[in-house]
Amino acid sequence: MTFPPLAFWAFSGLFGALFVLMEVVKRRTQIRGTVTRKILHVSTALISMALPSYLTPGWLLVLAGMFTGVLALSKAFKVFTSIHEVPRKTWGEVVFPLGIGLASWLVYYGLDLEPGLATRALRFGLLTMGILDVAAEWGGQIPSPKLWFGKSVAGSLSFFTVGLILCAAHGIPLSFTAVASIFGLTVSESLLGRGLDNLALPSLGALAYLLLVTSN
């Protein structure tokens, strides 16, 4: 029988500690759940970028599945209000780790990529979900015409703009393919409501990265 490596328990403890910390902060300071939720959204996405360096793809999938179950139970029993207490119906926090697991399966098993390329694609996908998605929500605070599922023109423009910056940060030159890829991600994010963007964006971001690096 194979037991989880030490890194598995270390990351499990780190993510768990973050959840508990944000819950304590929210309850003691009365910070809104929307704020603590986004702090956790960004921090867990960034930490998850380190997972491929310490865990095999198989254990990464186990970790993603475990936290999907933990967050589903937490939502059902209202344990972590710092994650679940938002003024809209959403399953985004539950499918967040599931989205990471899906993207991990895609790049390491589904597409059977070279490990280094697979890891780079996964990390780009995590940044798509962790940074661009938050940029869309914050940009959406600016008054602008509404789209659907609570999304807005300003939010989508923010997502698109930060997406181009993310490409530049990865050394991807501005081109028709880059603009079209980020535009496609932007449209996808705007069409996915109820938090389902967290499920799809890591995989879509990884695919966009692969398209961009193979076309240049």
Z-matrix of the N, CA and C atoms (Angstrom, degrees):
N
C 1 1.466
C 2 1.527 1 109.95
N 3 1.332 2 116.03 1 131.66
C 4 1.456 3 121.02 2 -178.52
C 5 1.527 4 109.90 3 -92.24
N 6 1.317 5 115.27 4 127.41
C 7 1.458 6 120.38 5 179.48
C 8 1.528 7 109.64 6 -99.03
N 9 1.322 8 117.85 7 149.47
C 10 1.473 9 120.80 8 179.11
C 11 1.517 10 110.91 9 -58.39
N 12 1.332 11 116.84 10 142.17
C 13 1.468 12 119.98 11 177.58
C 14 1.525 13 111.04 12 -70.48
N 15 1.309 14 115.74 13 167.55
C 16 1.463 15 121.01 14 -179.61
C 17 1.522 16 111.65 15 -58.41
N 18 1.337 17 116.47 16 -38.19
C 19 1.465 18 119.69 17 -179.59
C 20 1.523 19 111.71 18 -60.74
N 21 1.320 20 116.98 19 -33.82
C 22 1.465 21 121.09 20 178.07
C 23 1.524 22 110.14 21 -59.81
N 24 1.326 23 116.23 22 -47.94
C 25 1.459 24 120.33 23 -179.75
C 26 1.529 25 111.45 24 -70.27
N 27 1.325 26 116.20 25 -33.22
C 28 1.467 27 119.80 26 179.35
C 29 1.528 28 110.82 27 -64.62
N 30 1.334 29 116.60 28 -46.66
C 31 1.465 30 119.54 29 178.63
C 32 1.524 31 111.28 30 -68.80
N 33 1.331 32 116.79 31 -36.37
C 34 1.467 33 119.69 32 176.80
C 35 1.528 34 110.18 33 -60.41
N 36 1.328 35 115.90 34 -44.59
C 37 1.463 36 120.34 35 178.87
C 38 1.517 37 112.27 36 -65.63
N 39 1.340 38 116.13 37 -38.44
C 40 1.462 39 119.99 38 -179.84
C 41 1.523 40 111.42 39 -65.00
N 42 1.329 41 116.05 40 -47.36
C 43 1.468 42 119.19 41 178.62
C 44 1.535 43 110.54 42 -63.72
N 45 1.327 44 116.58 43 -42.64
C 46 1.454 45 120.27 44 178.58
C 47 1.517 46 112.07 45 -61.32
N 48 1.328 47 116.29 46 -41.61
C 49 1.461 48 120.73 47 179.44
C 50 1.531 49 110.97 48 -64.12
N 51 1.326 50 117.02 49 -37.46
C 52 1.467 51 120.58 50 177.54
C 53 1.528 52 110.95 51 -63.17
N 54 1.327 53 115.89 52 -43.66
C 55 1.464 54 119.74 53 179.45
C 56 1.529 55 110.70 54 -61.29
N 57 1.324 56 116.06 55 -45.96
C 58 1.461 57 120.38 56 -179.03
C 59 1.527 58 110.39 57 -65.13
N 60 1.337 59 116.94 58 -43.13
C 61 1.462 60 121.24 59 -179.66
C 62 1.523 61 111.07 60 -59.70
N 63 1.332 62 117.47 61 -47.20
C 64 1.458 63 120.66 62 -179.77
C 65 1.526 64 111.26 63 -65.57
N 66 1.332 65 116.27 64 -33.72
C 67 1.460 66 119.32 65 178.33
C 68 1.529 67 110.50 66 -66.37
N 69 1.328 68 116.83 67 -42.45
C 70 1.465 69 121.11 68 178.36
C 71 1.521 70 110.40 69 -64.64
N 72 1.342 71 116.27 70 -45.17
C 73 1.468 72 120.53 71 179.73
C 74 1.524 73 110.38 72 -59.89
N 75 1.326 74 117.13 73 -45.35
C 76 1.467 75 120.35 74 -178.53
C 77 1.515 76 111.28 75 -62.47
N 78 1.323 77 116.92 76 -44.41
C 79 1.463 78 119.52 77 -175.36
C 80 1.525 79 112.52 78 -72.13
N 81 1.326 80 117.20 79 -28.71
C 82 1.465 81 119.91 80 -177.25
C 83 1.523 82 112.70 81 -90.00
N 84 1.306 83 117.16 82 -24.59
C 85 1.467 84 119.83 83 -176.36
C 86 1.517 85 112.71 84 -111.27
N 87 1.338 86 117.48 85 -9.90
C 88 1.461 87 122.21 86 -177.92
C 89 1.530 88 112.38 87 63.46
N 90 1.335 89 116.05 88 27.68
C 91 1.466 90 119.44 89 172.50
C 92 1.525 91 108.71 90 -64.80
N 93 1.309 92 116.54 91 142.50
C 94 1.459 93 120.00 92 -178.94
C 95 1.530 94 111.07 93 -64.57
N 96 1.314 95 115.49 94 147.56
C 97 1.451 96 120.78 95 178.72
C 98 1.514 97 113.21 96 -61.42
N 99 1.317 98 117.45 97 -28.87
C 100 1.457 99 120.29 98 179.00
C 101 1.536 100 111.42 99 -64.39
N 102 1.340 101 116.16 100 -31.44
C 103 1.469 102 120.46 101 -179.99
C 104 1.533 103 110.67 102 -75.78
N 105 1.346 104 116.55 103 -50.33
C 106 1.468 105 119.49 104 -179.12
C 107 1.523 106 110.57 105 -64.14
N 108 1.315 107 116.58 106 -34.48
C 109 1.474 108 120.63 107 178.55
C 110 1.524 109 110.78 108 -61.60
N 111 1.334 110 117.12 109 -43.91
C 112 1.461 111 120.17 110 -178.40
C 113 1.527 112 111.71 111 -71.55
N 114 1.337 113 116.21 112 -34.00
C 115 1.466 114 118.89 113 175.34
C 116 1.528 115 109.52 114 -60.49
N 117 1.318 116 115.96 115 -44.58
C 118 1.467 117 120.74 116 178.66
C 119 1.523 118 111.00 117 -67.56
N 120 1.310 119 116.96 118 -37.09
C 121 1.465 120 121.56 119 179.57
C 122 1.527 121 110.88 120 -58.39
N 123 1.327 122 115.35 121 -50.74
C 124 1.467 123 120.03 122 -177.91
C 125 1.525 124 111.40 123 -70.41
N 126 1.333 125 116.79 124 -46.87
C 127 1.464 126 119.95 125 -175.31
C 128 1.521 127 112.03 126 -64.89
N 129 1.328 128 118.29 127 -42.34
C 130 1.461 129 119.59 128 -179.53
C 131 1.525 130 111.71 129 -70.04
N 132 1.328 131 117.17 130 -33.52
C 133 1.463 132 119.57 131 176.71
C 134 1.532 133 110.60 132 -65.69
N 135 1.332 134 116.50 133 -41.90
C 136 1.459 135 120.37 134 -179.90
C 137 1.531 136 111.33 135 -67.81
N 138 1.333 137 116.42 136 -42.72
C 139 1.462 138 119.69 137 177.80
C 140 1.521 139 110.43 138 -62.92
N 141 1.326 140 116.22 139 -37.80
C 142 1.466 141 120.52 140 -178.82
C 143 1.524 142 112.36 141 -62.86
N 144 1.321 143 117.21 142 -21.23
C 145 1.457 144 119.56 143 177.35
C 146 1.525 145 111.88 144 -64.11
N 147 1.341 146 116.78 145 -22.56
C 148 1.464 147 120.71 146 179.39
C 149 1.521 148 112.56 147 -84.92
N 150 1.333 149 117.78 148 -14.14
C 151 1.465 150 120.78 149 -174.79
C 152 1.534 151 113.65 150 -55.30
N 153 1.348 152 119.43 151 -45.16
C 154 1.471 153 118.50 152 -177.50
C 155 1.532 154 113.59 153 -64.01
N 156 1.317 155 117.46 154 -19.01
C 157 1.471 156 120.25 155 179.93
C 158 1.523 157 111.97 156 -78.07
N 159 1.329 158 117.12 157 -17.70
C 160 1.461 159 120.08 158 -174.31
C 161 1.535 160 113.84 159 -124.86
N 162 1.328 161 116.89 160 -17.82
C 163 1.459 162 120.16 161 -178.58
C 164 1.522 163 110.75 162 -121.97
N 165 1.309 164 116.48 163 144.26
C 166 1.462 165 119.89 164 172.78
C 167 1.527 166 108.01 165 -70.30
N 168 1.329 167 117.75 166 159.41
C 169 1.470 168 119.37 167 178.60
C 170 1.525 169 112.68 168 -54.72
N 171 1.316 170 117.08 169 -36.55
C 172 1.461 171 119.88 170 179.72
C 173 1.510 172 112.78 171 -62.10
N 174 1.323 173 117.28 172 -47.11
C 175 1.464 174 120.73 173 179.77
C 176 1.518 175 111.34 174 -71.15
N 177 1.333 176 116.89 175 -27.87
C 178 1.463 177 119.84 176 175.40
C 179 1.525 178 109.60 177 -63.71
N 180 1.340 179 116.22 178 -41.02
C 181 1.461 180 120.41 179 178.03
C 182 1.527 181 111.50 180 -65.94
N 183 1.330 182 116.70 181 -38.78
C 184 1.465 183 120.19 182 178.03
C 185 1.528 184 110.18 183 -63.26
N 186 1.323 185 116.40 184 -43.53
C 187 1.471 186 120.77 185 179.81
C 188 1.526 187 110.69 186 -62.20
N 189 1.334 188 116.05 187 -43.73
C 190 1.471 189 120.12 188 178.99
C 191 1.523 190 110.75 189 -62.35
N 192 1.324 191 116.55 190 -43.05
C 193 1.459 192 119.99 191 179.22
C 194 1.519 193 112.27 192 -65.09
N 195 1.330 194 116.28 193 -39.75
C 196 1.456 195 120.29 194 179.63
C 197 1.522 196 111.49 195 -62.16
N 198 1.329 197 117.20 196 -45.56
C 199 1.464 198 119.37 197 -177.76
C 200 1.520 199 112.14 198 -74.29
N 201 1.333 200 117.40 199 -25.93
C 202 1.466 201 118.84 200 172.61
C 203 1.524 202 109.44 201 -62.06
N 204 1.326 203 116.34 202 -43.77
C 205 1.459 204 120.59 203 177.51
C 206 1.522 205 112.70 204 -65.18
N 207 1.334 206 116.25 205 -43.17
C 208 1.468 207 120.89 206 179.77
C 209 1.529 208 110.82 207 -60.34
N 210 1.329 209 116.57 208 -45.41
C 211 1.462 210 119.83 209 -177.28
C 212 1.523 211 111.80 210 -72.72
N 213 1.328 212 117.26 211 -30.56
C 214 1.465 213 119.63 212 175.39
C 215 1.527 214 110.28 213 -64.92
N 216 1.330 215 116.76 214 -42.91
C 217 1.465 216 120.70 215 177.29
C 218 1.526 217 111.00 216 -66.26
N 219 1.340 218 115.86 217 -40.66
C 220 1.461 219 119.94 218 179.31
C 221 1.524 220 110.95 219 -61.74
N 222 1.327 221 116.13 220 -39.72
C 223 1.470 222 119.61 221 178.74
C 224 1.529 223 110.90 222 -68.05
N 225 1.328 224 115.71 223 -40.65
C 226 1.468 225 119.78 224 -178.49
C 227 1.525 226 111.59 225 -64.44
N 228 1.339 227 116.06 226 -37.80
C 229 1.468 228 119.95 227 -176.15
C 230 1.528 229 113.09 228 -105.77
N 231 1.365 230 116.12 229 7.99
C 232 1.467 231 121.78 230 175.94
C 233 1.532 232 111.66 231 55.02
N 234 1.321 233 116.01 232 51.53
C 235 1.464 234 121.42 233 -178.83
C 236 1.528 235 110.86 234 -82.28
N 237 1.334 236 117.27 235 -59.09
C 238 1.467 237 121.26 236 -177.42
C 239 1.527 238 109.66 237 -97.91
N 240 1.320 239 116.03 238 88.14
C 241 1.468 240 119.67 239 179.60
C 242 1.522 241 111.43 240 -66.63
N 243 1.334 242 116.87 241 -22.74
C 244 1.465 243 120.67 242 179.89
C 245 1.528 244 111.34 243 -67.34
N 246 1.329 245 116.69 244 -15.09
C 247 1.461 246 121.31 245 178.40
C 248 1.527 247 111.14 246 -106.00
N 249 1.320 248 116.32 247 -38.99
C 250 1.463 249 120.61 248 -169.88
C 251 1.525 250 114.91 249 -94.58
N 252 1.333 251 117.91 250 -20.31
C 253 1.468 252 120.29 251 -171.50
C 254 1.525 253 111.35 252 -84.32
N 255 1.324 254 115.48 253 87.99
C 256 1.464 255 121.52 254 176.79
C 257 1.528 256 108.19 255 -133.51
N 258 1.343 257 116.99 256 152.26
C 259 1.474 258 120.40 257 -173.94
C 260 1.526 259 113.56 258 -81.28
N 261 1.320 260 118.25 259 43.72
C 262 1.462 261 121.46 260 176.85
C 263 1.529 262 108.45 261 -160.11
N 264 1.310 263 115.71 262 159.13
C 265 1.450 264 120.09 263 177.86
C 266 1.524 265 109.16 264 -82.02
N 267 1.319 266 116.29 265 121.19
C 268 1.459 267 120.08 266 -177.80
C 269 1.516 268 110.85 267 -154.11
N 270 1.314 269 114.67 268 147.29
C 271 1.456 270 122.21 269 173.03
C 272 1.521 271 109.90 270 -114.62
N 273 1.329 272 115.96 271 17.82
C 274 1.457 273 120.76 272 -175.07
C 275 1.509 274 114.83 273 -58.33
N 276 1.352 275 116.97 274 -40.15
C 277 1.455 276 119.71 275 -177.63
C 278 1.522 277 111.78 276 -70.14
N 279 1.336 278 117.11 277 -28.90
C 280 1.462 279 121.11 278 -179.92
C 281 1.530 280 110.85 279 -76.88
N 282 1.331 281 116.41 280 -42.30
C 283 1.471 282 119.24 281 -177.73
C 284 1.534 283 112.39 282 -83.98
N 285 1.326 284 116.77 283 -5.02
C 286 1.474 285 120.61 284 178.20
C 287 1.536 286 111.59 285 -54.41
N 288 1.352 287 119.73 286 -57.87
C 289 1.467 288 118.74 287 178.32
C 290 1.522 289 112.32 288 -67.51
N 291 1.334 290 117.20 289 -28.99
C 292 1.464 291 119.97 290 177.22
C 293 1.526 292 110.63 291 -64.58
N 294 1.337 293 116.00 292 -37.83
C 295 1.463 294 120.61 293 176.82
C 296 1.513 295 111.68 294 -63.66
N 297 1.338 296 116.24 295 -38.83
C 298 1.468 297 120.23 296 176.91
C 299 1.526 298 110.06 297 -65.19
N 300 1.331 299 116.01 298 -42.30
C 301 1.455 300 119.77 299 178.43
C 302 1.514 301 112.14 300 -63.91
N 303 1.322 302 117.15 301 -41.78
C 304 1.463 303 121.38 302 179.15
C 305 1.526 304 111.21 303 -62.41
N 306 1.328 305 116.43 304 -44.06
C 307 1.461 306 120.22 305 178.97
C 308 1.530 307 111.06 306 -65.73
N 309 1.330 308 116.34 307 -38.09
C 310 1.465 309 120.44 308 178.35
C 311 1.524 310 110.76 309 -63.74
N 312 1.323 311 116.22 310 -44.75
C 313 1.471 312 119.65 311 177.46
C 314 1.520 313 110.34 312 -60.50
N 315 1.341 314 116.22 313 -42.23
C 316 1.463 315 120.98 314 -177.05
C 317 1.520 316 111.99 315 -60.01
N 318 1.349 317 116.55 316 -50.37
C 319 1.462 318 119.07 317 -173.15
C 320 1.529 319 113.08 318 -79.09
N 321 1.327 320 117.67 319 -31.05
C 322 1.464 321 119.74 320 -176.49
C 323 1.528 322 113.50 321 -93.14
N 324 1.326 323 116.83 322 -28.77
C 325 1.460 324 120.14 323 -176.72
C 326 1.530 325 112.57 324 -118.80
N 327 1.336 326 116.24 325 -49.79
C 328 1.456 327 119.82 326 -175.80
C 329 1.514 328 113.91 327 -62.50
N 330 1.321 329 116.50 328 -46.25
C 331 1.467 330 121.36 329 -178.36
C 332 1.523 331 112.38 330 -96.40
N 333 1.327 332 117.15 331 -12.13
C 334 1.466 333 122.75 332 177.08
C 335 1.535 334 110.96 333 52.10
N 336 1.329 335 115.37 334 52.33
C 337 1.465 336 120.58 335 -177.59
C 338 1.519 337 110.75 336 -83.13
N 339 1.314 338 115.05 337 163.05
C 340 1.460 339 120.77 338 170.91
C 341 1.525 340 107.23 339 -60.78
N 342 1.344 341 119.10 340 135.47
C 343 1.470 342 121.72 341 -171.08
C 344 1.530 343 114.75 342 -52.26
N 345 1.333 344 117.33 343 -42.06
C 346 1.461 345 119.41 344 -179.44
C 347 1.517 346 112.07 345 -63.79
N 348 1.320 347 117.24 346 -43.59
C 349 1.461 348 121.90 347 178.83
C 350 1.521 349 109.92 348 -66.49
N 351 1.326 350 116.55 349 -40.69
C 352 1.469 351 120.66 350 178.86
C 353 1.527 352 110.97 351 -60.10
N 354 1.324 353 116.43 352 -43.06
C 355 1.464 354 120.60 353 -179.72
C 356 1.520 355 111.22 354 -65.84
N 357 1.323 356 116.92 355 -42.31
C 358 1.467 357 119.98 356 178.84
C 359 1.524 358 110.93 357 -63.57
N 360 1.324 359 116.78 358 -40.54
C 361 1.464 360 120.63 359 178.85
C 362 1.527 361 110.79 360 -65.31
N 363 1.332 362 116.53 361 -42.17
C 364 1.459 363 120.14 362 178.89
C 365 1.518 364 111.01 363 -62.25
N 366 1.312 365 116.80 364 -42.94
C 367 1.462 366 120.14 365 -179.07
C 368 1.526 367 111.31 366 -65.27
N 369 1.314 368 116.97 367 -36.90
C 370 1.464 369 119.61 368 175.80
C 371 1.523 370 109.84 369 -64.02
N 372 1.330 371 115.94 370 -40.63
C 373 1.456 372 119.97 371 177.48
C 374 1.516 373 112.40 372 -63.03
N 375 1.330 374 116.51 373 -38.84
C 376 1.468 375 120.44 374 178.31
C 377 1.526 376 111.15 375 -65.44
N 378 1.322 377 116.64 376 -38.56
C 379 1.463 378 119.92 377 177.28
C 380 1.525 379 110.84 378 -68.38
N 381 1.325 380 116.24 379 -34.20
C 382 1.464 381 119.94 380 176.34
C 383 1.523 382 110.27 381 -59.42
N 384 1.317 383 115.84 382 -45.62
C 385 1.460 384 119.93 383 179.07
C 386 1.526 385 111.77 384 -75.00
N 387 1.318 386 117.56 385 -43.42
C 388 1.451 387 121.18 386 -172.11
C 389 1.513 388 115.10 387 -76.91
N 390 1.329 389 117.07 388 -33.79
C 391 1.468 390 120.78 389 -175.44
C 392 1.533 391 111.89 390 -107.81
N 393 1.328 392 117.23 391 -51.26
C 394 1.460 393 119.67 392 -176.05
C 395 1.521 394 112.01 393 -65.37
N 396 1.329 395 116.31 394 -38.65
C 397 1.454 396 120.23 395 -179.94
C 398 1.528 397 111.01 396 -64.11
N 399 1.329 398 116.35 397 -39.92
C 400 1.463 399 120.34 398 177.86
C 401 1.525 400 110.36 399 -69.18
N 402 1.339 401 117.23 400 -38.28
C 403 1.463 402 120.42 401 177.18
C 404 1.526 403 110.40 402 -59.22
N 405 1.341 404 115.70 403 -38.78
C 406 1.465 405 119.46 404 178.66
C 407 1.528 406 111.02 405 -64.79
N 408 1.327 407 116.31 406 -41.17
C 409 1.464 408 118.90 407 -179.13
C 410 1.522 409 111.51 408 -68.58
N 411 1.327 410 116.18 409 -42.84
C 412 1.463 411 118.62 410 179.07
C 413 1.525 412 111.45 411 -68.38
N 414 1.332 413 116.00 412 -41.15
C 415 1.462 414 119.16 413 177.03
C 416 1.510 415 111.82 414 -63.06
N 417 1.340 416 115.16 415 -29.77
C 418 1.453 417 119.54 416 179.40
C 419 1.514 418 113.96 417 -67.01
N 420 1.344 419 117.22 418 -10.98
C 421 1.467 420 120.55 419 176.67
C 422 1.536 421 110.65 420 -71.42
N 423 1.347 422 116.20 421 -20.56
C 424 1.465 423 120.50 422 179.15
C 425 1.528 424 108.67 423 -75.09
N 426 1.324 425 118.08 424 130.09
C 427 1.468 426 119.69 425 179.84
C 428 1.529 427 111.73 426 -57.68
N 429 1.308 428 116.44 427 127.29
C 430 1.463 429 121.88 428 179.58
C 431 1.520 430 108.34 429 -165.33
N 432 1.332 431 117.53 430 166.33
C 433 1.475 432 119.50 431 178.91
C 434 1.523 433 111.77 432 -58.06
N 435 1.325 434 116.06 433 142.92
C 436 1.453 435 121.77 434 179.82
C 437 1.520 436 110.65 435 -85.52
N 438 1.326 437 114.97 436 151.15
C 439 1.453 438 120.78 437 176.84
C 440 1.524 439 108.83 438 -105.46
N 441 1.328 440 117.38 439 -97.53
C 442 1.464 441 121.85 440 179.74
C 443 1.516 442 108.22 441 -148.66
N 444 1.341 443 116.86 442 162.15
C 445 1.468 444 122.31 443 -179.10
C 446 1.524 445 112.60 444 53.34
N 447 1.346 446 116.44 445 29.96
C 448 1.454 447 119.90 446 179.51
C 449 1.518 448 113.88 447 80.77
N 450 1.322 449 118.11 448 1.20
C 451 1.464 450 121.37 449 179.61
C 452 1.526 451 109.86 450 -79.24
N 453 1.338 452 116.50 451 163.21
C 454 1.462 453 120.51 452 -177.32
C 455 1.514 454 110.51 453 -141.27
N 456 1.334 455 115.15 454 164.94
C 457 1.462 456 120.97 455 178.35
C 458 1.525 457 110.48 456 -62.23
N 459 1.336 458 117.17 457 -43.50
C 460 1.466 459 120.66 458 -179.63
C 461 1.521 460 111.08 459 -63.06
N 462 1.322 461 116.66 460 -39.64
C 463 1.456 462 119.74 461 178.11
C 464 1.515 463 112.31 462 -63.91
N 465 1.324 464 116.27 463 -43.37
C 466 1.464 465 120.01 464 179.40
C 467 1.523 466 111.52 465 -66.72
N 468 1.325 467 117.02 466 -38.47
C 469 1.465 468 119.93 467 177.29
C 470 1.530 469 110.84 468 -64.75
N 471 1.313 470 117.11 469 -36.85
C 472 1.465 471 121.22 470 177.55
C 473 1.528 472 109.94 471 -65.10
N 474 1.324 473 116.39 472 -45.02
C 475 1.464 474 121.45 473 177.91
C 476 1.531 475 109.82 474 -57.98
N 477 1.327 476 116.56 475 -47.75
C 478 1.463 477 122.08 476 -178.04
C 479 1.529 478 111.52 477 -62.77
N 480 1.326 479 116.50 478 -45.05
C 481 1.468 480 120.69 479 -177.74
C 482 1.526 481 111.65 480 -64.93
N 483 1.322 482 116.63 481 -47.28
C 484 1.461 483 120.19 482 179.65
C 485 1.532 484 110.07 483 -66.58
N 486 1.335 485 116.73 484 -31.05
C 487 1.460 486 120.22 485 176.01
C 488 1.526 487 112.32 486 -61.87
N 489 1.310 488 116.71 487 -41.86
C 490 1.459 489 120.11 488 176.97
C 491 1.531 490 111.02 489 -65.91
N 492 1.320 491 116.36 490 -37.35
C 493 1.469 492 120.41 491 176.78
C 494 1.526 493 109.78 492 -64.46
N 495 1.327 494 116.91 493 -40.23
C 496 1.463 495 121.03 494 177.96
C 497 1.524 496 110.89 495 -61.63
N 498 1.319 497 116.81 496 -40.31
C 499 1.461 498 120.51 497 176.70
C 500 1.527 499 110.87 498 -61.55
N 501 1.319 500 116.31 499 -46.14
C 502 1.457 501 121.00 500 179.78
C 503 1.523 502 110.93 501 -60.78
N 504 1.336 503 116.51 502 -39.07
C 505 1.465 504 121.09 503 179.46
C 506 1.532 505 111.44 504 -64.95
N 507 1.317 506 116.64 505 -24.31
C 508 1.469 507 121.54 506 178.16
C 509 1.525 508 112.01 507 -95.17
N 510 1.319 509 116.49 508 10.15
C 511 1.456 510 120.11 509 178.36
C 512 1.515 511 114.18 510 74.03
N 513 1.324 512 116.05 511 18.75
C 514 1.469 513 120.60 512 179.26
C 515 1.527 514 108.23 513 -90.27
N 516 1.334 515 118.44 514 116.94
C 517 1.469 516 120.34 515 -176.19
C 518 1.524 517 112.23 516 -68.28
N 519 1.309 518 114.87 517 152.35
C 520 1.455 519 120.63 518 177.07
C 521 1.526 520 108.60 519 -68.68
N 522 1.292 521 116.74 520 121.97
C 523 1.460 522 121.96 521 -177.92
C 524 1.517 523 108.35 522 -151.15
N 525 1.327 524 115.22 523 172.91
C 526 1.460 525 118.98 524 177.62
C 527 1.525 526 110.49 525 -59.83
N 528 1.347 527 115.90 526 -40.76
C 529 1.471 528 120.02 527 -179.32
C 530 1.514 529 111.11 528 -63.53
N 531 1.346 530 116.33 529 -41.41
C 532 1.465 531 119.88 530 179.72
C 533 1.522 532 110.80 531 -64.59
N 534 1.320 533 116.23 532 -46.44
C 535 1.470 534 120.36 533 -180.00
C 536 1.530 535 110.20 534 -62.43
N 537 1.337 536 116.27 535 -44.06
C 538 1.468 537 120.31 536 -178.76
C 539 1.531 538 111.01 537 -65.25
N 540 1.332 539 116.77 538 -38.44
C 541 1.462 540 120.40 539 -179.35
C 542 1.523 541 111.22 540 -66.06
N 543 1.328 542 116.22 541 -46.85
C 544 1.464 543 119.76 542 179.79
C 545 1.523 544 110.56 543 -67.92
N 546 1.317 545 116.55 544 -34.84
C 547 1.467 546 119.51 545 176.01
C 548 1.527 547 110.13 546 -63.27
N 549 1.328 548 116.33 547 -41.63
C 550 1.458 549 119.98 548 177.60
C 551 1.519 550 112.27 549 -61.66
N 552 1.345 551 116.78 550 -41.63
C 553 1.466 552 120.42 551 176.22
C 554 1.523 553 110.78 552 -63.71
N 555 1.333 554 116.00 553 -39.16
C 556 1.466 555 120.84 554 -179.74
C 557 1.529 556 110.90 555 -62.56
N 558 1.330 557 115.74 556 -46.09
C 559 1.468 558 119.76 557 179.14
C 560 1.528 559 110.35 558 -63.14
N 561 1.329 560 116.20 559 -41.72
C 562 1.468 561 120.23 560 179.52
C 563 1.528 562 110.71 561 -60.47
N 564 1.332 563 116.28 562 -45.24
C 565 1.464 564 120.45 563 -179.66
C 566 1.522 565 110.98 564 -62.11
N 567 1.324 566 116.31 565 -38.09
C 568 1.461 567 119.80 566 -177.14
C 569 1.530 568 112.13 567 -72.37
N 570 1.327 569 116.76 568 -24.96
C 571 1.463 570 120.84 569 -177.38
C 572 1.521 571 113.46 570 -89.33
N 573 1.324 572 116.38 571 -14.97
C 574 1.460 573 120.48 572 -175.20
C 575 1.529 574 110.41 573 -98.82
N 576 1.318 575 115.77 574 107.73
C 577 1.450 576 120.73 575 179.52
C 578 1.517 577 112.29 576 -102.84
N 579 1.343 578 116.00 577 -177.22
C 580 1.469 579 122.96 578 178.87
C 581 1.523 580 112.95 579 59.27
N 582 1.345 581 117.50 580 22.49
C 583 1.458 582 120.17 581 178.95
C 584 1.509 583 114.40 582 83.75
N 585 1.326 584 117.54 583 3.87
C 586 1.465 585 120.09 584 -178.50
C 587 1.526 586 112.74 585 -70.10
N 588 1.341 587 116.73 586 -13.49
C 589 1.462 588 118.89 587 174.41
C 590 1.529 589 110.43 588 -63.02
N 591 1.336 590 117.20 589 -32.21
C 592 1.472 591 119.81 590 177.51
C 593 1.526 592 111.76 591 -65.27
N 594 1.304 593 117.00 592 -27.76
C 595 1.458 594 121.14 593 178.37
C 596 1.523 595 111.40 594 -76.23
N 597 1.328 596 116.52 595 -39.90
C 598 1.460 597 120.59 596 -171.70
C 599 1.530 598 115.14 597 -93.60
N 600 1.333 599 117.57 598 -33.55
C 601 1.468 600 119.91 599 -171.09
C 602 1.529 601 114.87 600 -61.66
N 603 1.340 602 120.62 601 -39.25
C 604 1.472 603 117.60 602 178.53
C 605 1.533 604 112.57 603 -58.82
N 606 1.316 605 117.34 604 -42.76
C 607 1.467 606 120.75 605 179.40
C 608 1.524 607 111.06 606 -70.30
N 609 1.339 608 116.98 607 -44.24
C 610 1.462 609 120.08 608 179.39
C 611 1.521 610 111.11 609 -64.22
N 612 1.336 611 116.77 610 -39.18
C 613 1.464 612 120.24 611 177.29
C 614 1.517 613 111.73 612 -64.34
N 615 1.331 614 116.89 613 -40.29
C 616 1.460 615 121.18 614 178.13
C 617 1.525 616 110.56 615 -63.59
N 618 1.336 617 116.61 616 -42.63
C 619 1.473 618 120.37 617 178.75
C 620 1.524 619 111.08 618 -65.19
N 621 1.333 620 116.25 619 -39.08
C 622 1.468 621 119.88 620 177.86
C 623 1.527 622 110.15 621 -62.54
N 624 1.326 623 116.84 622 -42.48
C 625 1.465 624 120.55 623 178.26
C 626 1.521 625 110.79 624 -59.98
N 627 1.315 626 116.99 625 -45.80
C 628 1.468 627 120.44 626 -179.38
C 629 1.517 628 111.35 627 -61.87
N 630 1.323 629 116.22 628 -39.96
C 631 1.462 630 120.23 629 177.01
C 632 1.517 631 111.25 630 -62.51
N 633 1.328 632 116.07 631 -41.91
C 634 1.457 633 120.64 632 -175.85
C 635 1.534 634 112.08 633 -70.79
N 636 1.323 635 117.27 634 -41.80
C 637 1.472 636 118.74 635 -176.86
C 638 1.526 637 111.82 636 -76.71
N 639 1.326 638 117.22 637 -24.15
C 640 1.474 639 118.89 638 178.88
C 641 1.524 640 112.16 639 -87.70
N 642 1.329 641 116.58 640 -15.67
C 643 1.469 642 119.53 641 -179.39
C 644 1.522 643 111.91 642 -93.89
N 645 1.342 644 116.87 643 -7.87
C 646 1.476 645 120.24 644 -178.91
C 647 1.528 646 110.34 645 -105.36
